[in-house]
Amino acid sequence: GNQTRAALADPQALEDALPKLKLTLTNHSGAEYSYYAATDPTTGATYDLEAVWPAPERLVQRKRPAEICVVEETAEAYDRVVRPFAEAQAARIGWIDAVCALEKERERNLHACDAFVVNVDTKWSTHGPFDDDRATWRGADWTRDLYLLAISKDASLKSMRDLRGPDGAGLCRAMRAALLRCAADVYGVPATKLRV
């Protein structure tokens, strides 16, 4: 997001200032993520603040700095390591079913069909208010940060490797077309400005 250089000396000074910050809600995911513009009244420093509540340990771990390492995944490694991990994770992400059924995050939904939904991703922290008329979203300044998400309703798809053959290719093409259409129709962002 947009950041102004902090006027505090170190991370501890920022932590100490947290209770005094003046917060303005800029976006709420409809789930556990909320985004705020935060101002330190004593220094005038401004911050983009992301709050996660409730914050289970898995979300805390996702936000911690981590060393990144690139690994080439073989079919054997996928079967031995990745597939069991993906299957275990699938059992813990019931929110996806609720999103696909339009029971959660309905205000973020841009497209729904029998095969998938297209939603505004919760990571798009600069998105304007969801209760505004959607016509005002078209061409808004914050569309430069466009971040949409297509989610398959097929629970048997646990990773990209499960997208195989003509059916997998067809689903990918349909999702791509819907994402491009939503970007253009809702936000006025042409395909030439997108990474899909």
Disulfide bonds with the S-S distance in Angstrom:
none
